[in-house]
Amino acid sequence: MQPAKLVGASAPILALQEEIHYASRCDAKVLITGESGAGKEIVARLIHEASARRRSALVTVNCAALSETLLETELFGHVRGSFTGAYRDRVGVFEQAHRGTVFMDEIGETTSRMQGLLLRFLETGEIQRVGSDQIQNRVDVRVIAATNRNLIENVAAKTFREDLYYRLNVIHLRVPPLRERKEDVPLLLNHFLESFARQYSVETPRISAAALETLVEHPWPGNVRELKNVVERIVIRHQNGEVDRADLPLEVLRSAPAAVAPAAAPKPARPVAETLFDRMVTGRQSFWSVVYAPFISRDLTRDDLRAIIRKGLEQTSGNYRVLVELFNMPQDDYKRFLGFLRKYQCHVPFQEYRSAAVSRSGPRGGGDRPSEDRAPDRITASI
């Protein structure tokens, strides 16, 4: 296997290389996030190879490729006779990687039961093989996990254990998608051209200026993996001469603009609060995924959150219970929602919105007062 290499000179890659350096100097658990094909496994290999554990094994497990039963056996091993076909004891990945590293790819695809088993192992280091009722071993393993999912959203949706998330997320590294570092495309292109030219024993093809411009502007939904596949196809098909724009794969050409249109006046950016509010009210998305997740990830400020709540209270005339429904949350989430707002000092008083609603509708008799006025919000949610 060739040594791992993170190709690029853009600011996001230089920052990631620095984070890899710090992560390799300790044994803390690492959570690597990023889109498929962005290079999460390369990052894990670089951390291991620069760490004190490099003399021991780095074992990779794809959690999405195995069922729960097979994954449990793969990680912890099994004893003879534990299931049909278990003719002898088998050592699992965690024991194989003793004093080394286990890279768990696609950790977000694991089941709730498997997450419980992983949490227990991370806390104790104890190995209990499938089919056994006792502890077989205790191992020293560093776990590096990766996912292309937003685990904060999964935690909010209760499909990923919060305690496991915080156990894994000691050091968090985000691998940027290729579209966020377009200046690295020429470097990656040359790297893969030379690599595949050596592999196929051919002369390295030359890329024309027009072809290079098209490749740089391609959005690369498959990230570095997609670019690598495109370059291999180019090397196989064009072993001599220059590669022009017309020689590029059809899917790359389809993404290129047909012609350069006159520059239109830029539209003013919409406030974040309005955009997220529309996603909930018009798009019927849940508050927990649209607002809670980016707020916890610090991509949303308290002022943004308060502005969203104010817009909602304007719609509901200050009624927080109706606001829960407007933001597509179950009614059972009422106390949780208010507790969250109070914890981060983002609870907006409802009285002014009640007064505005009454003044718009005119004075009412005592029998016409809304039920919410007769039973004002009394919140004792624990935080």
C-alpha positions in Angstrom: 0.0 0.0 0.0 1.3 3.4 -1.0 1.9 5.9 1.9 -1.1 8.1 2.6 -0.8 11.6 1.2 -3.1 14.6 1.6 -2.6 16.6 -1.7 -3.4 20.3 -1.7 -2.2 23.7 -0.8 -5.6 25.5 -0.1 -6.3 27.1 3.3 -8.8 24.3 4.3 -6.3 21.6 3.6 -3.4 23.4 5.4 -5.7 23.8 8.4 -6.7 20.1 8.2 -3.0 19.1 8.1 -2.3 21.1 11.2 -5.2 19.4 13.0 -3.9 16.0 11.9 -0.5 16.9 13.4 -2.1 17.7 16.8 -4.3 14.6 16.7 -1.3 12.3 16.0 0.4 13.5 19.2 -2.1 12.0 21.5 -4.3 8.9 22.0 -7.7 10.8 22.1 -10.6 9.5 20.1 -11.2 11.2 16.8 -14.4 11.8 14.8 -13.8 12.6 11.1 -16.8 14.1 9.2 -17.2 14.9 5.6 -18.9 13.9 2.4 -18.4 10.5 0.7 -15.2 10.5 -1.3 -13.6 13.5 0.4 -10.7 11.5 1.9 -11.7 10.6 5.5 -9.8 7.3 5.4 -6.7 9.1 4.2 -6.9 11.4 7.2 -7.3 8.4 9.5 -4.2 6.7 8.0 -2.2 9.9 8.3 -3.1 10.2 12.0 -2.1 6.6 12.7 1.1 6.8 10.7 2.3 9.9 12.6 1.3 8.6 16.0 3.2 6.5 18.5 1.0 3.5 17.5 2.3 3.3 14.0 4.4 0.2 14.8 1.1 -1.7 15.4 -1.8 -2.4 13.1 -4.3 0.0 11.6 -7.5 -2.0 11.0 -10.4 -0.6 9.0 -14.0 -1.6 9.4 -16.8 -0.4 7.2 -19.8 -0.3 9.5 -22.3 0.2 6.6 -21.2 -2.9 4.8 -22.1 -5.4 7.6 -25.3 -6.4 9.3 -25.5 -5.9 13.1 -24.7 -9.6 13.8 -21.7 -9.7 11.4 -20.4 -6.4 12.6 -20.5 -7.6 16.2 -18.5 -10.7 15.2 -16.1 -8.6 13.2 -15.3 -6.3 16.0 -15.4 -8.5 19.1 -14.9 -12.0 17.6 -16.8 -15.2 18.5 -16.3 -18.5 20.4 -16.7 -21.9 18.8 -20.3 -23.0 18.5 -21.8 -19.6 19.1 -23.8 -19.9 15.8 -24.0 -22.1 12.8 -20.7 -22.2 11.0 -18.6 -21.1 14.0 -16.3 -24.1 14.0 -13.5 -22.4 15.9 -12.8 -19.3 18.1 -12.2 -16.1 16.1 -10.4 -13.0 17.3 -12.1 -9.8 16.5 -10.7 -6.5 15.1 -10.3 -4.9 18.4 -8.0 -7.6 19.6 -6.1 -7.7 16.3 -5.4 -4.0 16.7 -4.1 -4.2 20.3 -1.8 -1.2 20.8 -2.8 0.1 17.4 -5.8 1.8 15.8 -9.2 0.8 14.6 -10.8 3.0 11.9 -14.6 2.7 12.0 -15.9 4.1 8.8 -19.6 5.0 8.5 -20.2 4.9 12.2 -23.5 6.7 11.7 -25.0 3.6 10.1 -24.8 1.4 13.3 -27.9 0.2 15.1 -28.9 1.3 18.6 -27.8 -2.0 20.1 -24.4 -1.9 18.4 -23.9 1.7 19.7 -24.5 0.4 23.2 -21.8 -2.3 22.7 -19.4 0.2 21.3 -20.0 2.7 24.2 -19.3 -0.1 26.8 -16.1 -1.1 25.0 -14.9 2.5 24.8 -15.4 2.9 28.5 -13.8 -0.4 29.6 -11.6 -1.8 26.8 -13.1 -5.2 27.6 -13.7 -7.8 24.9 -16.6 -10.2 25.3 -16.8 -12.4 22.2 -20.1 -13.4 20.7 -21.4 -16.6 22.3 -19.4 -16.1 25.5 -20.7 -15.1 28.9 -17.4 -13.8 30.3 -14.7 -11.3 29.5 -11.9 -12.8 27.3 -9.5 -9.9 27.1 -8.8 -6.2 27.8 -7.1 -4.3 24.9 -5.5 -0.9 24.3 -6.9 0.4 21.1 -7.4 3.9 19.7 -10.7 4.4 17.9 -11.0 6.8 15.0 -14.5 7.0 13.6 -15.9 8.6 10.5 -19.2 9.5 9.0 -20.8 11.4 6.1 -23.9 12.0 8.3 -24.7 15.0 10.5 -24.6 13.1 13.9 -25.9 16.1 15.8 -29.1 15.8 13.7 -29.2 12.0 14.4 -28.8 12.7 18.1 -31.7 15.1 18.0 -33.8 12.5 16.1 -32.7 9.9 18.7 -31.2 7.6 16.0 -27.7 8.0 17.4 -26.8 7.9 21.1 -25.8 11.2 22.6 -23.4 9.6 25.1 -21.6 7.7 22.3 -21.4 10.9 20.2 -19.6 12.8 22.9 -17.4 9.8 23.7 -16.2 9.7 20.1 -16.1 13.4 19.5 -13.0 14.3 21.6 -11.2 15.6 18.5 -13.4 16.6 15.5 -11.8 16.9 12.1 -13.9 18.0 9.1 -12.7 17.0 5.6 -13.8 19.8 3.2 -15.5 18.7 -0.1 -13.6 19.3 -3.2 -15.9 22.1 -4.4 -14.7 24.2 -1.4 -11.1 23.9 -2.4 -11.1 24.3 -6.2 -7.5 25.6 -6.2 -6.4 22.0 -5.2 -7.9 20.5 -8.4 -4.8 21.1 -10.6 -2.5 19.6 -7.9 -4.7 16.5 -7.5 -5.0 16.2 -11.2 -1.2 16.1 -11.7 -0.8 13.8 -8.8 -3.3 11.2 -10.2 -2.1 11.7 -13.8 1.5 10.8 -12.8 0.3 7.9 -10.5 -1.8 6.2 -13.2 0.8 6.8 -15.9 3.2 4.9 -13.8 0.7 2.2 -13.1 -0.2 1.6 -16.7 3.4 2.3 -18.0 2.4 5.1 -20.3 3.4 8.7 -20.9 1.7 11.2 -18.7 -1.1 12.9 -20.7 -1.1 16.7 -21.0 -4.3 18.6 -20.1 -5.2 21.6 -22.3 -6.1 24.9 -20.7 -9.8 24.6 -21.8 -10.0 21.1 -20.3 -8.3 22.2 -17.1 -10.7 25.1 -16.7 -13.7 22.7 -17.1 -12.3 20.3 -14.6 -11.7 23.0 -12.0 -15.3 24.4 -12.4 -16.9 20.9 -12.2 -18.8 20.6 -8.8 -17.4 17.2 -8.1 -20.3 15.7 -6.2 -18.2 12.5 -5.7 -15.3 14.6 -4.4 -11.7 13.4 -4.7 -12.8 9.8 -5.4 -14.7 11.0 -8.5 -11.7 13.1 -9.7 -9.5 10.0 -9.3 -11.8 7.9 -11.4 -12.0 10.5 -14.1 -8.2 10.8 -14.3 -7.8 7.0 -14.5 -10.3 7.0 -17.5 -8.3 9.8 -19.1 -5.0 8.0 -18.8 -6.5 4.7 -20.2 -8.1 6.4 -23.2 -5.5 9.1 -24.0 -2.1 7.5 -23.6 -0.4 10.0 -25.9 -0.8 13.7 -26.8 -2.9 16.4 -25.3 -6.3 16.0 -23.6 -8.7 18.6 -24.8 -12.1 19.7 -23.4 -14.0 17.4 -25.9 -12.0 14.4 -24.6 -13.4 14.8 -21.0 -16.1 12.3 -19.8 -19.7 13.3 -20.6 -20.7 13.8 -17.0 -18.0 16.5 -16.6 -19.0 18.3 -19.8 -22.7 18.3 -18.8 -22.0 20.2 -15.7 -20.1 22.9 -17.6 -22.0 26.1 -18.5 -22.9 26.3 -22.2 -22.1 29.9 -22.5 -21.2 32.8 -20.3 -24.3 34.9 -19.7 -24.1 38.7 -18.9 -23.5 39.2 -15.2 -26.8 40.0 -13.5 -27.0 42.3 -10.5 -26.5 40.2 -7.4 -29.6 39.7 -5.3 -29.3 40.8 -1.7 -28.8 37.9 0.6 -31.8 36.9 2.7 -31.4 37.0 6.4 -30.6 33.6 7.9 -33.7 33.7 10.1 -36.0 34.2 7.2 -34.4 31.3 5.2 -34.6 28.9 8.1 -38.1 30.0 9.0 -39.3 29.3 5.5 -37.7 25.9 5.5 -39.8 25.0 8.6 -43.1 26.7 7.7 -43.2 26.2 4.0 -40.8 23.2 3.6 -42.3 21.4 6.6 -38.9 20.6 8.1 -38.4 20.1 11.8 -36.9 22.7 14.2 -34.6 20.1 15.6 -32.8 19.6 12.2 -33.1 23.0 10.7 -32.3 25.2 13.7 -31.2 23.1 16.7 -28.5 21.2 14.9 -26.7 24.2 13.4 -27.1 26.2 16.6 -25.4 23.4 18.6 -22.7 23.2 16.0 -22.2 27.0 16.4 -23.1 27.7 12.8 -26.1 29.8 14.1 -25.9 32.6 16.6 -28.2 33.4 19.5 -29.4 36.5 17.7 -30.4 34.3 14.7 -32.3 31.9 17.0 -34.1 34.8 18.7 -35.1 36.3 15.4 -36.6 32.9 14.3 -38.6 32.7 17.5 -39.9 36.2 17.1 -41.1 35.5 13.6 -42.9 32.4 14.9 -44.5 34.3 17.8 -45.8 36.9 15.3 -47.5 34.1 13.4 -48.9 32.4 16.5 -49.9 35.6 18.4 -47.5 34.7 21.2 -48.7 31.1 21.7 -45.7 28.9 22.3 -47.8 25.7 22.0 -48.9 26.6 18.5 -45.3 27.5 17.7 -44.3 23.9 18.5 -46.7 22.8 15.9 -45.7 25.5 13.4 -42.1 24.4 13.7 -43.1 20.7 13.0 -42.3 19.3 16.4 -44.4 16.8 18.3 -46.5 18.4 21.0 -44.6 16.2 23.5 -41.5 18.3 22.7 -43.1 21.5 24.2 -41.2 21.4 27.5 -38.0 20.3 25.8 -38.3 23.2 23.3 -38.8 25.8 26.0 -36.1 24.3 28.2 -33.7 24.6 25.3 -34.6 28.2 24.7 -34.2 29.1 28.4 -30.9 27.3 28.7 -29.3 29.5 26.0 -31.2 32.7 27.0 -33.1 32.7 23.8 -36.6 32.6 25.2 -38.6 35.6 23.9 -41.5 37.0 26.1 -44.8 36.3 24.5 -46.8 39.2 26.1 -46.1 41.8 23.4 -47.3 39.5 20.7 -50.5 38.8 22.6 -51.0 42.6 23.0 -50.4 43.2 19.3 -52.9 40.5 18.3 -55.6 42.0 20.6 -55.0 45.5 19.3 -55.3 44.3 15.7 -58.6 42.5 16.4 -60.1 45.3 18.6 -61.4 45.2 22.1 -63.1 42.0 23.2 -65.6 41.1 25.9 -64.7 38.9 28.7 -66.3 35.8 27.0 -64.3 36.3 23.8 -60.8 36.1 25.4 -58.6 33.4 23.8 -58.0 30.3 25.8 -54.3 31.0 25.8 -55.0 34.3 27.7 -56.9 32.4 30.3 -54.1 30.0 30.8 -50.8 31.8 30.3 -47.6 29.9 29.8 -46.2 28.6 33.1 -42.9 26.9 32.4 -41.0 24.9 35.0 -39.0 22.8 32.6 -35.7 21.7 34.1 -32.6 22.6 32.2 
